[in-house]
């Protein structure tokens, strides 16, 4: 069991040597020390590498390196990204392949990174770069003349090189399209990535929080979004991405609780309905995303304790201000603030996986997604996950179907006192199954599941 630290390169890159291009963040030796210290704590360190595009800068970048616009890039309109205002590599050129592959090996050899998150893979794989294009999952969307076969060949070559030279390396694709074979070995004609980021999941949560009333949340749609991945291809699930946490949007917690995060997060102040709702849903959203959404789980900095603000780096639009170029880690360390409860729940989720290893298990069996009750039930690695998203209804003696009969106990409850809950569930209560099939499961048991509460049961001897 590991935590993963992702050291990000700002985009678009001027070149592909982080220490020289971004020395304002520290020296190469300091980056090496960062990686070494992280390794000493058992952390796996991935580098966010940008091989999808490059800056238009001429004086300090690759653009017009030999005096022409086509040294490393495509010429004309094909060589420019209309949304990012950057240059696009020509992956059919030997020197481009040599440059990018040597860049990967440079970071592995010099800094001992454990792998890479490849940025903008969707843009690389298609001539349309994903702009104005939706993907339904049909094969006709992937096997046509819109696919950049040279870019696919480069990604296969990069993954084959990395996994051959550095056994145990981890590669992750930032791809929203769901290209078949992205996370299958190159030997199977796949692209060779180990994981793909499940980018639709954070977008779905933000869409619900922005546009839907709690009463209108569709359980079937939530489940579909969480399990919508190709069989045999592993994905990293996450509830909040950098797109939500950066300026222009709000963090998940901020969408839930908004301005009350500045005035009502103290444990000595009244628990307002807005903060009560926000904390309950923040815990539930993270747990169902981790339990159902993939084979890995990503927490974006501060999401684990509900950071209230976005990130915004100095730029012309904010008068070069550093005010929001920060994460307020002091919030979680203050015992008088409710952020500690959200952080404790994140720890509870991580310990649950450490004890039961459900992220490495096959995809969950979903036995219930009830629209009127707003209840979702699924089983994974012998654990029974029960979610009641209903804003007002609690259910006593609620019947839940399970595969294995026997005695069950509470493994995790979002309503526990240590997580800032109302302690409506007695954590020491045993649950015994009866030989009565329910929801296409061989046995069933009855639970008390309060409104806006997630409950995880595990079978005991």
C-alpha positions as CSV (number, residue, x, y, z in Angstrom):
1,X,0.0,0.0,0.0
2,X,1.5,3.3,-1.1
3,X,0.6,7.0,-1.3
4,X,1.6,8.6,-4.6
5,X,3.2,12.0,-4.8
6,X,2.8,13.8,-8.1
7,X,5.3,16.5,-8.9
8,X,3.8,18.5,-11.7
9,X,5.4,20.4,-14.6
10,X,3.7,23.6,-15.5
11,X,2.1,23.6,-19.0
12,X,2.9,24.3,-21.7
13,X,6.6,23.4,-21.3
14,X,9.3,25.5,-22.9
15,X,11.5,22.4,-23.0
16,X,11.5,19.1,-21.2
17,X,14.1,19.6,-18.6
18,X,12.3,20.5,-15.4
19,X,15.3,21.7,-13.2
20,X,16.7,24.0,-15.9
21,X,13.4,25.3,-17.2
22,X,11.9,25.8,-13.7
23,X,14.9,26.5,-11.5
24,X,12.8,29.1,-9.6
25,X,11.3,26.1,-7.8
26,X,14.6,24.7,-6.7
27,X,17.9,23.2,-7.9
28,X,18.2,19.7,-9.4
29,X,19.9,18.5,-6.2
30,X,16.9,19.7,-4.2
31,X,14.5,17.8,-6.5
32,X,16.7,14.7,-6.0
33,X,16.5,15.2,-2.3
34,X,12.7,15.6,-2.5
35,X,12.4,12.2,-4.3
36,X,14.8,10.5,-1.8
37,X,12.9,11.8,1.2
38,X,9.6,10.7,-0.3
39,X,11.0,7.2,-0.9
40,X,12.3,7.0,2.7
41,X,8.7,7.5,3.8
42,X,7.4,4.7,1.5
43,X,6.0,7.1,-1.1
44,X,5.9,6.4,-4.8
45,X,6.7,9.5,-6.8
46,X,5.3,10.1,-10.2
47,X,6.3,13.0,-12.5
48,X,3.6,14.8,-14.6
49,X,5.3,14.8,-18.0
50,X,4.0,16.9,-20.9
51,X,4.8,15.3,-24.2
52,X,1.5,16.4,-25.8
53,X,2.5,20.0,-26.7
54,X,5.2,22.7,-26.1
55,X,5.4,26.4,-25.7
56,X,5.6,28.7,-28.6
57,X,8.6,30.5,-27.0
58,X,11.4,30.9,-29.4
59,X,14.2,32.3,-27.2
60,X,14.1,29.6,-24.5
61,X,12.2,26.8,-26.1
62,X,12.1,24.3,-28.9
63,X,10.0,26.4,-31.3
64,X,12.1,27.4,-34.4
65,X,15.1,25.6,-32.9
66,X,16.7,25.4,-36.3
67,X,15.2,28.6,-37.6
68,X,12.2,26.8,-39.1
69,X,8.8,26.0,-37.6
70,X,9.0,22.3,-38.4
71,X,12.1,21.1,-36.6
72,X,10.2,19.3,-33.9
73,X,6.7,20.2,-34.8
74,X,4.1,19.8,-37.6
75,X,3.9,22.7,-40.0
76,X,0.9,24.9,-40.6
77,X,-2.3,24.5,-38.7
78,X,-1.6,20.9,-37.7
79,X,1.4,22.2,-35.7
80,X,-0.6,24.5,-33.4
81,X,-3.2,23.8,-30.7
82,X,-6.0,26.3,-31.0
83,X,-7.1,26.1,-27.4
84,X,-3.7,25.9,-25.7
85,X,-1.9,28.3,-28.0
86,X,1.1,25.9,-28.2
87,X,3.0,23.8,-30.7
88,X,2.3,20.2,-31.4
89,X,5.0,17.6,-31.9
90,X,5.5,15.6,-35.1
91,X,5.8,12.1,-33.7
92,X,6.8,10.7,-37.1
93,X,10.2,12.3,-36.9
94,X,13.2,10.3,-35.5
95,X,14.6,13.3,-33.6
96,X,11.3,13.9,-31.9
97,X,11.2,10.3,-30.7
98,X,14.8,10.4,-29.5
99,X,14.2,13.7,-27.7
100,X,11.1,12.6,-25.9
101,X,12.3,9.1,-25.0
102,X,15.6,10.5,-23.7
103,X,13.6,12.9,-21.6
104,X,11.8,10.1,-19.9
105,X,15.0,8.2,-19.3
106,X,16.7,11.3,-18.0
107,X,14.2,11.7,-15.2
108,X,14.2,8.0,-14.3
109,X,18.0,7.9,-14.2
110,X,18.9,11.2,-12.7
111,X,16.0,11.7,-10.3
112,X,14.8,8.1,-9.7
113,X,11.1,8.9,-10.3
114,X,8.9,5.8,-10.1
115,X,6.9,6.6,-13.2
116,X,4.9,9.2,-15.1
117,X,1.5,10.7,-15.5
118,X,1.3,11.6,-19.2
119,X,-0.5,14.8,-19.7
120,X,-2.9,15.5,-22.5
121,X,-3.0,12.0,-24.0
122,X,-6.4,12.6,-25.6
123,X,-5.0,15.6,-27.5
124,X,-2.1,13.5,-28.7
125,X,-4.2,10.6,-30.0
126,X,-6.6,12.4,-32.3
127,X,-6.2,15.0,-35.0
128,X,-9.2,16.8,-33.6
129,X,-7.4,16.8,-30.1
130,X,-10.8,16.1,-28.4
131,X,-11.9,19.6,-29.1
132,X,-15.7,19.7,-29.5
133,X,-15.8,15.9,-29.5
134,X,-17.8,13.6,-27.3
135,X,-17.0,9.9,-26.8
136,X,-19.8,7.4,-26.3
137,X,-17.5,4.3,-26.3
138,X,-18.4,3.0,-29.7
139,X,-15.5,1.6,-31.6
140,X,-16.3,3.7,-34.7
141,X,-15.0,6.7,-32.6
142,X,-11.5,5.2,-32.2
143,X,-10.7,3.4,-35.4
144,X,-10.9,6.0,-38.1
145,X,-8.9,8.6,-39.9
146,X,-9.2,11.0,-37.0
147,X,-6.6,9.0,-35.0
148,X,-3.0,10.1,-35.1
149,X,-1.2,6.8,-35.6
150,X,2.2,8.4,-35.1
151,X,1.3,9.6,-31.7
152,X,-0.1,6.1,-30.8
153,X,3.2,4.6,-32.0
154,X,5.2,7.0,-29.8
155,X,3.1,6.2,-26.7
156,X,3.5,2.4,-27.3
157,X,7.3,3.0,-27.8
158,X,7.5,5.1,-24.6
159,X,5.7,2.6,-22.5
160,X,7.6,-0.4,-23.9
161,X,10.9,1.3,-23.3
162,X,10.0,2.3,-19.7
163,X,8.6,-1.1,-18.7
164,X,11.5,-3.0,-20.3
165,X,14.3,-0.9,-18.9
166,X,12.6,-0.1,-15.5
167,X,10.5,-3.0,-14.3
168,X,8.0,-1.8,-11.8
169,X,7.6,1.6,-13.4
170,X,4.1,3.1,-13.3
171,X,2.6,5.0,-16.2
172,X,-0.8,6.8,-16.1
173,X,-2.6,8.3,-19.1
174,X,-4.7,11.5,-18.8
175,X,-7.3,10.5,-21.3
176,X,-11.0,11.2,-21.4
177,X,-11.8,9.4,-24.6
178,X,-11.5,5.8,-23.3
179,X,-9.4,4.6,-26.3
180,X,-9.6,0.7,-26.3
181,X,-6.3,-0.9,-25.3
182,X,-4.9,2.2,-23.5
183,X,-4.1,0.1,-20.4
184,X,-3.3,-3.2,-22.1
185,X,0.3,-4.3,-22.7
186,X,2.1,-3.4,-25.9
187,X,2.5,-7.1,-26.6
188,X,-1.3,-7.2,-26.9
189,X,-1.2,-4.2,-29.3
190,X,-2.2,-1.9,-26.4
191,X,-0.7,1.4,-25.6
192,X,1.0,-0.1,-22.5
193,X,-0.2,2.2,-19.8
194,X,-0.8,0.8,-16.3
195,X,-3.7,3.1,-15.5
196,X,-6.0,5.7,-17.1
197,X,-7.4,8.7,-15.2
198,X,-11.2,8.4,-14.9
199,X,-11.7,12.0,-15.8
200,X,-15.5,11.8,-16.2
201,X,-16.0,11.1,-12.5
202,X,-15.0,14.5,-11.0
203,X,-16.9,16.2,-13.9
204,X,-20.0,14.3,-12.9
205,X,-19.8,15.3,-9.3
206,X,-19.3,19.0,-10.1
207,X,-22.2,18.8,-12.6
208,X,-24.5,17.4,-9.9
209,X,-23.5,20.0,-7.3
210,X,-23.9,22.8,-9.8
211,X,-27.0,21.9,-11.6
212,X,-29.1,19.3,-9.7
213,X,-31.1,19.4,-6.5
214,X,-30.2,16.6,-4.0
215,X,-33.7,15.1,-4.6
216,X,-33.0,14.8,-8.3
217,X,-29.7,12.9,-8.1
218,X,-30.0,9.9,-10.3
219,X,-28.5,6.8,-8.7
220,X,-28.3,4.8,-11.9
221,X,-26.4,7.6,-13.7
222,X,-24.0,8.0,-10.8
223,X,-23.3,4.2,-10.8
224,X,-22.9,4.2,-14.6
225,X,-20.3,7.0,-14.5
226,X,-18.3,5.2,-11.8
227,X,-18.2,1.9,-13.5
228,X,-17.9,3.1,-17.1
229,X,-14.5,1.6,-17.9
230,X,-13.3,-1.2,-20.2
231,X,-12.9,-4.7,-18.8
232,X,-9.3,-5.5,-18.0
233,X,-8.1,-1.9,-18.1
234,X,-7.4,-0.2,-14.8
235,X,-8.3,3.3,-14.0
236,X,-7.6,5.9,-11.2
237,X,-10.7,7.3,-9.7
238,X,-10.9,10.7,-8.1
239,X,-13.6,12.9,-6.8
240,X,-11.9,16.3,-7.5
241,X,-9.4,17.2,-10.1
242,X,-7.0,20.2,-10.6
243,X,-9.6,21.7,-13.0
244,X,-12.0,22.1,-10.1
245,X,-9.3,23.2,-7.6
246,X,-7.7,25.8,-9.8
247,X,-9.1,29.3,-10.4
248,X,-12.2,29.4,-12.5
249,X,-14.0,26.8,-10.5
250,X,-14.6,25.8,-6.9
251,X,-13.3,22.9,-4.8
252,X,-15.8,20.1,-4.1
253,X,-16.1,21.4,-0.5
254,X,-16.7,24.9,-1.6
255,X,-19.5,23.9,-3.9
256,X,-21.1,22.1,-1.0
257,X,-20.7,24.7,1.7
258,X,-19.6,27.9,0.0
259,X,-19.1,31.0,2.2
260,X,-20.1,29.1,5.3
261,X,-16.7,27.5,5.2
262,X,-15.3,30.8,6.4
263,X,-17.7,31.2,9.3
264,X,-19.2,27.9,10.5
265,X,-16.4,25.3,10.5
266,X,-15.6,25.8,14.1
267,X,-16.6,22.9,16.5
268,X,-17.7,25.5,19.1
269,X,-20.2,27.1,16.6
270,X,-23.6,25.8,15.6
271,X,-23.6,23.1,13.0
272,X,-25.6,24.7,10.3
273,X,-27.7,22.8,7.7
274,X,-25.3,23.8,4.9
275,X,-22.2,22.6,6.7
276,X,-24.0,19.5,7.9
277,X,-25.0,18.6,4.4
278,X,-21.7,19.5,2.9
279,X,-19.6,17.4,5.3
280,X,-22.0,14.4,4.9
281,X,-21.9,14.5,1.1
282,X,-18.2,15.2,0.9
283,X,-17.5,12.0,2.8
284,X,-20.0,9.9,0.8
285,X,-18.8,11.2,-2.6
286,X,-15.2,10.3,-1.8
287,X,-16.0,6.9,-0.4
288,X,-18.3,5.8,-3.3
289,X,-15.7,7.1,-5.8
290,X,-12.9,5.1,-4.1
291,X,-15.0,2.0,-3.7
292,X,-16.7,1.8,-7.1
293,X,-14.7,4.0,-9.4
294,X,-11.5,2.2,-10.2
295,X,-8.5,0.2,-9.3
296,X,-6.7,3.2,-7.8
297,X,-7.7,6.4,-5.9
298,X,-6.3,9.9,-6.3
299,X,-6.6,12.7,-3.8
300,X,-5.9,16.2,-5.1
301,X,-4.0,18.4,-2.6
302,X,-6.3,19.4,0.1
303,X,-9.3,17.4,-1.1
304,X,-8.8,15.0,1.8
305,X,-9.8,17.6,4.3
306,X,-12.2,19.7,2.2
307,X,-9.9,22.7,1.4
308,X,-12.1,25.7,1.0
309,X,-10.3,27.6,-1.7
310,X,-9.0,27.3,-5.2
311,X,-5.4,27.5,-6.4
312,X,-4.4,30.5,-8.4
313,X,-0.8,31.3,-9.5
314,X,0.5,34.8,-10.2
315,X,-0.6,36.0,-13.6
316,X,-1.6,39.2,-15.4
317,X,-5.3,38.5,-14.6
318,X,-4.8,38.6,-10.9
319,X,-2.1,41.4,-10.9
320,X,0.6,38.8,-10.2
321,X,-0.9,38.0,-6.8
322,X,0.4,35.1,-4.6
323,X,-2.7,35.3,-2.3
324,X,-4.2,32.0,-3.6
325,X,-1.0,30.3,-4.5
326,X,-1.2,28.2,-1.4
327,X,-2.7,25.3,0.4
328,X,-3.8,26.0,4.0
329,X,-2.5,22.9,5.7
330,X,-3.0,24.7,9.1
331,X,-6.8,24.2,8.8
332,X,-6.6,20.4,9.3
333,X,-4.2,20.8,12.2
334,X,-6.5,23.1,14.1
335,X,-8.4,20.9,16.6
336,X,-11.2,23.5,16.8
337,X,-12.1,23.2,13.1
338,X,-14.3,20.6,11.5
339,X,-11.7,20.0,8.7
340,X,-10.1,17.5,11.0
341,X,-13.2,15.2,10.7
342,X,-13.0,15.2,6.9
343,X,-9.3,14.3,7.1
344,X,-9.9,11.6,9.6
345,X,-12.5,10.0,7.2
346,X,-9.9,10.1,4.4
347,X,-7.6,8.2,6.8
348,X,-10.4,5.7,7.5
349,X,-10.9,5.1,3.8
350,X,-7.2,4.4,3.3
351,X,-7.0,2.1,6.3
352,X,-10.1,0.2,5.0
353,X,-8.3,-0.5,1.7
354,X,-5.1,-1.4,3.5
355,X,-7.0,-4.0,5.6
356,X,-9.1,-5.4,2.8
357,X,-7.3,-4.5,-0.4
358,X,-10.5,-3.8,-2.3
359,X,-8.9,-1.5,-4.9
360,X,-7.0,-4.5,-6.2
361,X,-10.2,-6.6,-6.4
362,X,-12.3,-7.0,-9.5
363,X,-15.0,-4.5,-10.2
364,X,-17.8,-4.5,-7.7
365,X,-21.1,-6.3,-7.9
366,X,-23.9,-3.7,-7.7
367,X,-27.1,-5.2,-6.2
368,X,-29.1,-2.0,-5.7
369,X,-29.5,1.4,-7.2
370,X,-32.9,2.5,-5.9
371,X,-34.1,5.9,-7.3
372,X,-36.9,6.6,-4.8
373,X,-34.9,5.6,-1.7
374,X,-31.7,7.1,-3.2
375,X,-29.8,4.0,-2.0
376,X,-26.8,2.3,-3.7
377,X,-25.5,-1.1,-2.5
378,X,-22.5,-3.0,-3.9
379,X,-20.1,-5.7,-2.8
380,X,-16.3,-5.7,-3.4
381,X,-13.7,-7.9,-1.9
382,X,-16.2,-9.3,0.6
383,X,-17.1,-5.8,1.8
384,X,-20.7,-4.5,1.6
385,X,-21.0,-0.8,0.7
386,X,-24.3,0.9,1.5
387,X,-25.0,4.5,0.6
388,X,-28.2,6.5,1.4
389,X,-28.1,9.7,-0.5
390,X,-31.6,10.7,0.4
391,X,-31.6,14.2,2.0
392,X,-34.3,13.4,4.5
393,X,-35.3,9.8,4.7
394,X,-33.6,7.3,7.1
395,X,-34.4,3.6,6.8
396,X,-34.8,1.2,9.7
397,X,-34.5,-2.6,9.0
398,X,-33.5,-1.9,5.4
399,X,-33.0,-5.1,3.5
400,X,-29.7,-5.6,1.8
401,X,-28.8,-8.6,-0.3
402,X,-25.3,-10.2,0.2
403,X,-23.5,-13.0,-1.5
404,X,-22.0,-14.7,1.6
405,X,-24.0,-15.6,4.7
406,X,-22.7,-15.1,8.2
407,X,-22.0,-12.4,10.7
408,X,-21.2,-8.9,9.6
409,X,-19.8,-5.9,11.5
410,X,-19.3,-2.2,10.7
411,X,-15.9,-1.6,9.0
412,X,-16.5,2.1,8.3
413,X,-19.4,4.5,8.9
414,X,-19.4,8.1,7.7
415,X,-21.8,9.1,10.6
416,X,-19.3,8.1,13.3
417,X,-18.4,10.7,15.9
418,X,-14.7,10.6,15.0
419,X,-15.7,11.8,11.5
420,X,-18.0,14.6,12.7
421,X,-21.1,12.5,12.3
422,X,-24.3,12.3,14.4
423,X,-23.5,8.8,15.8
424,X,-26.8,7.4,14.7
425,X,-25.4,4.0,13.9
426,X,-24.3,1.8,16.7
427,X,-20.8,0.6,15.5
428,X,-20.7,-2.5,17.7
429,X,-24.0,-3.9,16.4
430,X,-23.6,-7.3,14.7
431,X,-25.6,-8.0,11.5
432,X,-26.6,-11.6,10.9
433,X,-27.8,-12.8,7.5
434,X,-30.8,-14.9,6.8
435,X,-31.2,-17.5,4.0
436,X,-33.6,-15.2,2.1
437,X,-32.4,-14.2,-1.4
438,X,-32.7,-10.5,-2.2
439,X,-31.6,-8.3,-5.1
440,X,-30.3,-11.5,-6.9
441,X,-28.0,-12.3,-3.9
442,X,-28.3,-15.6,-2.1
443,X,-28.7,-14.1,1.4
444,X,-29.9,-10.9,3.0
445,X,-29.6,-8.8,6.2
446,X,-31.2,-5.8,7.6
447,X,-29.5,-2.5,8.6
448,X,-30.4,0.9,9.8
449,X,-29.1,3.4,7.3
450,X,-29.7,7.1,8.2
451,X,-30.0,9.8,5.5
452,X,-26.8,11.0,3.9
453,X,-24.8,8.2,5.5
454,X,-22.4,5.6,4.0
455,X,-21.9,2.3,5.8
456,X,-19.4,-0.5,5.0
457,X,-19.8,-3.9,6.5
458,X,-17.3,-6.7,6.6
459,X,-17.8,-10.4,7.3
460,X,-16.3,-11.9,10.5
461,X,-15.7,-15.4,11.5
